[in-house]
C-alpha cells in the first residue's frame, strides 16, 4: 500500500511532464494519421500550397484549441466588451500583455510539437518545397543535376519524374534532409527560448523558490476544492428550487456571493510582496467582502438565469 501511494504521489508531482509527454505522443500519432490517410501530394503546380496547408493548418488549429482550453483566457476576456478596464486597468495597462503572453506561451506548446514532428518526418515539407517556383531555390536543389530537374522537381514526391531513379532519390533525400534540419532548429530554438524564459522569470521572481512551490500547491488545491464547492452549492440550490417548485413552498434563503463578489473573484491575480495573498479569493477574504441585500437579490436572479461565466 505504501509503495502504491509513493508511485501515485510521484505521478501527481510529475503531472506536467506526463501531460506534455502524452501530448507529444498524440501529436506524433496525429501526424502519422495525416501522412498515411489524408495527405496526397498532387505532384503539380499546387504542391507548394498543398504542402504548406498540411504543415501549418493543424498547428493553427492546435493554437486556437490551446487558447480555448486555457481558463486564464476566459478570465481575461469575459466581460471585457462591457468593461474594458477589466483588461486594461488604470495604472497597469501592461498587465494585459503580460498575462496574454503567458497564455500564448502555454498555447504554443502543441503547435510547436506538431511542427517539429511534421518537419522531422519530412513528408509535408518535401511536397511543398518540390513545388516552389523560385529560380534561386531551384538552382540550389538542382545543382549538378540534369536539366530535367528544373521542370520535373514537382513530380519527385510521387516518383513520377522522368529523371533517373538515382537522381530522383537523391532529390527526395535532399528535401527530407532540409525538412529534418528545420525540425531540429525548431526544437533547439524552442528549448533555448523555454530555458531563457524560465531563467528570466525566476530571476525576476518576487518570492523565494520554496514560497513559489507553496504558491503552486495552494493554487492547485484551491482550484480543486473550488470545483467541489461549486458542485455542492449548485446541488443545494437546485434541490431547494425543485422542492419549492413541486411543493409550492416559499424558498429558504441560501447564502451566495454577491454579484460584485463573483466579478471580483473572477479577476486574474498578480502577486504583491507587500501583501502575501496567493489568489484573488485569498485577497478578497483577507481584505473583506462588501455585501448588500440588493446585490444578493441580483445574484440569485443571475444564478436562476444561468448567466454565470
C-alpha positions as CSV (number, residue, x, y, z in Angstrom):
1,X,0.0,0.0,0.0
2,X,2.8,2.4,0.8
3,X,4.5,1.6,-2.5
4,X,1.3,2.4,-4.3
5,X,0.9,5.7,-2.6
6,X,4.6,6.5,-3.4
7,X,4.0,5.8,-7.1
8,X,0.8,7.7,-7.1
9,X,2.5,10.7,-5.4
10,X,5.3,10.6,-8.0
11,X,2.8,10.7,-10.9
12,X,0.9,13.6,-9.3
13,X,4.1,15.5,-8.8
14,X,5.1,14.9,-12.4
15,X,1.7,15.5,-13.9
16,X,3.0,18.4,-16.1
17,X,5.8,16.3,-17.6
18,X,3.4,13.4,-18.1
19,X,0.9,15.7,-19.7
20,X,3.5,17.0,-22.2
21,X,4.6,13.5,-22.9
22,X,1.1,12.4,-23.6
23,X,0.6,15.5,-25.8
24,X,3.7,14.6,-27.8
25,X,2.5,11.0,-28.3
26,X,-0.8,12.3,-29.6
27,X,0.9,14.7,-31.9
28,X,3.1,12.0,-33.4
29,X,0.1,9.7,-33.8
30,X,-1.9,12.5,-35.4
31,X,0.9,13.4,-37.8
32,X,1.2,9.8,-38.9
33,X,-2.5,9.5,-39.5
34,X,-2.5,12.7,-41.6
35,X,0.5,11.4,-43.6
36,X,-0.8,7.9,-44.3
37,X,-4.6,8.6,-44.7
38,X,-5.4,12.2,-45.5
39,X,-2.2,13.5,-47.2
40,X,-1.9,13.0,-51.0
41,X,0.7,15.2,-52.7
42,X,-0.8,16.4,-56.0
43,X,2.6,16.4,-57.8
44,X,1.6,19.5,-59.7
45,X,1.8,23.3,-59.5
46,X,-0.3,23.0,-56.3
47,X,2.4,21.2,-54.4
48,X,3.6,24.3,-52.6
49,X,0.2,25.5,-51.3
50,X,-1.0,21.9,-50.5
51,X,2.1,21.1,-48.5
52,X,2.1,24.3,-46.5
53,X,-1.6,23.8,-45.7
54,X,-0.9,20.4,-44.2
55,X,2.2,21.7,-42.4
56,X,0.7,24.9,-40.8
57,X,-3.1,24.4,-40.7
58,X,-3.1,21.8,-37.9
59,X,-0.6,23.9,-36.0
60,X,-3.0,26.9,-36.2
61,X,-5.9,24.7,-35.1
62,X,-3.9,23.5,-32.1
63,X,-3.0,27.1,-31.2
64,X,-6.7,28.0,-31.2
65,X,-7.6,25.0,-29.1
66,X,-4.8,25.9,-26.7
67,X,-6.3,29.4,-26.3
68,X,-9.8,27.9,-25.9
69,X,-8.9,25.4,-23.2
70,X,-6.9,27.8,-21.1
71,X,-9.0,29.1,-18.2
72,X,-7.0,32.3,-18.0
73,X,-8.2,33.2,-21.5
74,X,-11.8,33.4,-20.3
75,X,-10.9,35.1,-17.0
76,X,-9.1,37.7,-19.0
77,X,-11.7,38.4,-21.7
78,X,-15.1,37.6,-20.1
79,X,-16.9,40.9,-19.8
80,X,-14.2,42.9,-21.4
81,X,-16.6,44.4,-24.0
82,X,-18.8,45.8,-21.3
83,X,-15.9,46.8,-19.0
84,X,-12.7,47.5,-21.0
85,X,-11.0,48.5,-17.7
86,X,-11.1,44.8,-16.8
87,X,-8.2,44.0,-19.2
88,X,-6.7,47.5,-19.2
89,X,-6.8,48.7,-15.6
90,X,-5.7,52.2,-14.7
91,X,-2.0,52.4,-13.9
92,X,-1.3,48.9,-15.1
93,X,-2.0,48.7,-18.8
94,X,1.0,46.4,-19.5
95,X,-0.6,43.7,-17.2
96,X,-2.8,42.6,-20.1
97,X,0.2,41.9,-22.4
98,X,2.0,40.0,-19.6
99,X,-1.0,37.7,-18.9
100,X,-1.7,37.3,-22.6
101,X,1.9,36.4,-23.2
102,X,1.7,33.7,-20.6
103,X,-1.4,32.3,-22.2
104,X,0.2,32.4,-25.6
105,X,3.3,30.5,-24.4
106,X,1.1,27.8,-23.0
107,X,-1.0,27.6,-26.2
108,X,2.2,27.3,-28.4
109,X,3.3,24.0,-26.9
110,X,1.1,21.8,-29.0
111,X,1.6,23.7,-32.3
112,X,5.4,23.6,-31.8
113,X,5.2,19.9,-31.2
114,X,3.2,19.4,-34.4
115,X,5.7,21.5,-36.5
116,X,8.7,19.6,-35.0
117,X,7.2,16.2,-35.7
118,X,5.9,17.1,-39.2
119,X,9.3,18.6,-40.2
120,X,11.3,15.6,-38.8
121,X,9.0,13.3,-40.8
122,X,9.6,15.4,-43.9
123,X,6.5,14.4,-46.0
124,X,4.7,17.8,-45.9
125,X,7.9,19.8,-46.5
126,X,9.0,17.6,-49.3
127,X,5.7,18.1,-51.1
128,X,5.7,21.9,-50.5
129,X,9.2,22.7,-51.5
130,X,9.2,20.5,-54.6
131,X,6.5,22.9,-55.9
132,X,8.3,26.1,-55.0
133,X,8.8,28.0,-58.3
134,X,11.8,30.1,-57.2
135,X,14.9,30.2,-59.5
136,X,17.4,30.7,-56.7
137,X,16.0,27.7,-54.7
138,X,15.8,25.5,-57.9
139,X,19.5,26.4,-58.7
140,X,20.5,25.2,-55.2
141,X,18.5,22.0,-55.2
142,X,19.2,21.1,-58.9
143,X,22.9,22.0,-58.7
144,X,24.9,19.4,-60.7
145,X,21.7,17.7,-61.8
146,X,20.2,17.2,-65.2
147,X,18.2,19.9,-67.0
148,X,15.1,17.8,-66.4
149,X,15.3,18.5,-62.7
150,X,14.1,22.1,-63.1
151,X,10.9,21.1,-64.8
152,X,10.3,17.7,-63.1
153,X,11.0,18.5,-59.4
154,X,7.3,18.8,-58.5
155,X,6.9,15.1,-59.6
156,X,9.7,13.8,-57.4
157,X,7.5,13.1,-54.3
158,X,5.2,10.8,-56.4
159,X,8.2,9.1,-58.1
160,X,6.7,10.1,-61.5
161,X,9.5,12.3,-62.7
162,X,11.4,11.5,-65.9
163,X,14.8,12.0,-64.2
164,X,17.0,8.9,-63.5
165,X,16.0,7.0,-60.3
166,X,19.3,7.7,-58.6
167,X,18.9,11.4,-59.2
168,X,15.2,11.4,-58.1
169,X,16.1,9.5,-55.0
170,X,18.8,12.0,-54.2
171,X,16.4,14.9,-54.6
172,X,14.0,13.3,-52.2
173,X,16.7,12.7,-49.7
174,X,17.8,16.4,-50.1
175,X,14.3,17.7,-49.4
176,X,13.8,15.4,-46.4
177,X,17.2,16.4,-45.0
178,X,16.3,20.1,-45.3
179,X,13.0,19.4,-43.5
180,X,14.7,17.5,-40.7
181,X,17.3,20.2,-40.3
182,X,14.5,22.8,-39.9
183,X,12.7,20.4,-37.5
184,X,15.8,20.2,-35.2
185,X,16.2,24.0,-35.5
186,X,12.6,24.4,-34.2
187,X,13.3,22.0,-31.3
188,X,16.6,23.6,-30.3
189,X,15.3,27.1,-30.6
190,X,12.2,26.3,-28.6
191,X,14.3,24.6,-25.9
192,X,16.6,27.5,-25.6
193,X,13.8,30.0,-25.5
194,X,12.0,28.0,-22.8
195,X,15.1,27.9,-20.8
196,X,15.7,31.6,-21.2
197,X,12.1,32.5,-20.4
198,X,12.2,30.3,-17.3
199,X,15.5,31.8,-16.1
200,X,14.3,35.3,-16.7
201,X,11.1,34.6,-14.8
202,X,13.0,33.0,-11.9
203,X,15.5,35.9,-11.8
204,X,12.7,38.5,-11.6
205,X,10.6,36.5,-9.2
206,X,9.4,38.5,-6.1
207,X,9.2,35.3,-4.0
208,X,11.7,32.6,-3.0
209,X,11.8,29.2,-4.5
210,X,10.1,27.5,-1.5
211,X,7.3,30.1,-1.4
212,X,6.8,29.7,-5.1
213,X,6.4,25.9,-4.6
214,X,3.9,26.6,-1.8
215,X,2.0,29.0,-4.0
216,X,1.7,26.5,-6.8
217,X,0.4,23.8,-4.4
218,X,-2.1,26.3,-3.0
219,X,-3.4,27.2,-6.4
220,X,-3.9,23.6,-7.3
221,X,-5.6,22.8,-4.0
222,X,-7.9,25.9,-4.2
223,X,-8.9,25.1,-7.8
224,X,-9.8,21.5,-6.8
225,X,-11.8,22.5,-3.8
226,X,-13.5,25.3,-5.6
227,X,-14.9,22.8,-8.1
228,X,-16.2,20.7,-5.2
229,X,-17.8,23.8,-3.6
230,X,-19.4,24.7,-6.9
231,X,-20.9,21.2,-7.1
232,X,-22.0,21.3,-3.5
233,X,-23.8,24.7,-3.7
234,X,-25.2,24.1,-7.2
235,X,-26.7,20.9,-5.8
236,X,-28.2,22.6,-2.8
237,X,-29.6,25.4,-4.8
238,X,-31.1,23.1,-7.5
239,X,-32.6,20.9,-4.8
240,X,-34.2,23.8,-3.0
241,X,-35.6,25.3,-6.2
242,X,-37.1,22.0,-7.4
243,X,-38.5,21.2,-4.0
244,X,-40.2,24.6,-3.7
245,X,-41.5,24.3,-7.3
246,X,-43.1,20.9,-6.8
247,X,-44.3,21.5,-3.2
248,X,-45.4,25.1,-3.9
249,X,-43.4,26.5,-0.8
250,X,-41.5,29.6,-0.1
251,X,-37.8,29.2,-0.7
252,X,-35.4,29.1,2.3
253,X,-32.6,31.6,2.0
254,X,-29.2,30.3,0.7
255,X,-26.2,32.4,1.2
256,X,-24.4,33.0,-2.1
257,X,-21.7,35.6,-3.1
258,X,-23.0,38.9,-4.3
259,X,-22.8,39.9,-8.0
260,X,-19.7,42.1,-7.4
261,X,-18.1,39.3,-5.4
262,X,-18.4,37.0,-8.3
263,X,-16.9,39.7,-10.6
264,X,-14.0,40.4,-8.2
265,X,-13.2,36.7,-7.7
266,X,-13.0,36.2,-11.5
267,X,-10.2,38.7,-11.8
268,X,-6.7,37.5,-12.6
269,X,-4.4,37.9,-9.7
270,X,-0.9,39.5,-9.6
271,X,1.3,38.7,-6.6
272,X,2.4,41.6,-4.4
273,X,5.2,41.2,-1.9
274,X,3.6,43.8,0.4
275,X,0.6,41.6,0.9
276,X,1.2,37.9,0.7
277,X,-2.1,36.8,-0.9
278,X,-1.9,33.7,-3.1
279,X,-5.1,34.1,-5.1
280,X,-7.8,36.5,-5.8
281,X,-10.1,34.8,-3.4
282,X,-7.4,34.8,-0.8
283,X,-7.1,38.5,-1.2
284,X,-10.9,39.1,-1.0
285,X,-11.2,37.0,2.2
286,X,-8.3,38.8,3.9
287,X,-9.4,42.3,2.9
288,X,-13.1,41.6,3.4
289,X,-16.1,41.4,1.1
290,X,-18.7,44.2,0.8
291,X,-22.2,42.7,0.5
292,X,-25.5,44.4,0.2
293,X,-29.0,43.0,0.1
294,X,-29.6,44.5,-3.4
295,X,-26.5,42.7,-4.8
296,X,-27.6,39.4,-3.2
297,X,-31.0,39.6,-4.9
298,X,-29.3,40.4,-8.2
299,X,-27.0,37.4,-7.6
300,X,-29.9,35.0,-7.1
301,X,-31.7,36.2,-10.2
302,X,-28.3,35.9,-12.0
303,X,-28.0,32.3,-10.9
304,X,-31.5,31.4,-11.9
305,X,-30.9,32.7,-15.4
306,X,-27.6,30.7,-15.6
307,X,-25.6,33.6,-16.8
308,X,-22.6,32.9,-14.6
309,X,-19.4,32.8,-16.8
